[in-house]
Amino acid sequence: MIHGVLYAASIFVFELSLKLVSSTTYTCLSSASCGCSTNSAILTKIVGGEPASSQTWGWAASLRYSASGSHFCGGSIISDSHILTAAHCTQSLRSASSVRVYVGSISLSSTVQIRDVSKIYNHPSYSKLNYLNDIAILKLSTPLNIRQAGVDLVCLPNISQAILASGEYPNAGINLVAIGWGVQTENSQTASATLRQVTVQSIASTNTYCRNVNLYDSSKRFCAGVMPTGGKDTCQGDSGGPLLMFTSNNIWEQVGITSVGYGCARPSYPGIYTRVAAYQSWINATMNHAHREFMISYRMFILVILLILL
């Protein structure tokens, strides 16, 4: 009887503690062409992050080795044919055929849409020594079905050079959300089976904690974390995934790409993220180049067919 009472009491305390955990609900603009998924995002202040809900982050992409099917990095859907990720995830791959892209599910064990990759565009100035210009774009072999539930586009920054030159974007002290299937502890080798989400804050490049990790070039990278305690951070396997800001227009905008860090969630050591706004021109030019390559290949294919028929 006593055990039964204690068990009931423990359940009550647990449920009460869950109710006391503060949470924030982000309801996006459903008519937006990007940055809005089917379900509202609900984030709590649980240390270390929490599992994401289904159809909340429709642009999340899992990059997996074609040979083994194992997850190694994240990415985000920026068009029906392009995935944004980190160059350090892709620069060592033997070929585009070495990777496949999985989208549409928060679970690594579920299959919704899978695409082969036809071309990898690593930033031409990416540095393996210090991870500068850690950005890449994958061209998919066939377009995604964006109309399918759980598959959405993320919005990208559209910021003038004047604003970028006058200050940091995003501003310091802004709540940002990182998502990914990365490991949950620094020394683990096992990816999370379910997509996870965590709220961190952007940190000014002049801040002491940001200086601890050495940005090298603050115009192209920025820091984010929960300082000084740590406890919330991205980790191995989250690389290439998006760092998101909920804008005043009620949409999710990708302001960062998970790049590198000193361990995971260590006190006084924030994570380092590629500043997406600094690469607006490169992203647009690369996507346009990929489209032109496709059109040229398609026209050549049609020409060959006509010559055969003639």
Sequence and secondary structure as in RCSB ss.txt:
>XXXX:A:sequence
MIHGVLYAASIFVFELSLKLVSSTTYTCLSSASCGCSTNSAILTKIVGGEPASSQTWGWAASLRYSASGSHFCGG
SIISDSHILTAAHCTQSLRSASSVRVYVGSISLSSTVQIRDVSKIYNHPSYSKLNYLNDIAILKLSTPLNIRQAG
VDLVCLPNISQAILASGEYPNAGINLVAIGWGVQTENSQTASATLRQVTVQSIASTNTYCRNVNLYDSSKRFCAG
VMPTGGKDTCQGDSGGPLLMFTSNNIWEQVGITSVGYGCARPSYPGIYTRVAAYQSWINATMNHAHREFMISYRM
FILVILLILL
>XXXX:A:secstr
 HHHHHHHHHHHHHHHHHHHS EEEE   TT SSS  SS EEEE  TT EE  TTS TTEEEEEETTT  EEEEE
EEEETTEEEE HHHHTT S GGGEEEEES SBTT  SEEEEEEEEEE TT  TTT TT  EEEEESS   TTSTT
    B     HHHHHHS SS TT EEEEEE   SSTT     SB EEEEEEEE TTSHHHHHH  S TTTEEEEE
 TTT      TT TT EEEEE TTS EEEEEEEEE SSSS TT  EEEEEGGGGHHHHHHHHHHHHHHHHHHHHH
HHHHHHHHH 
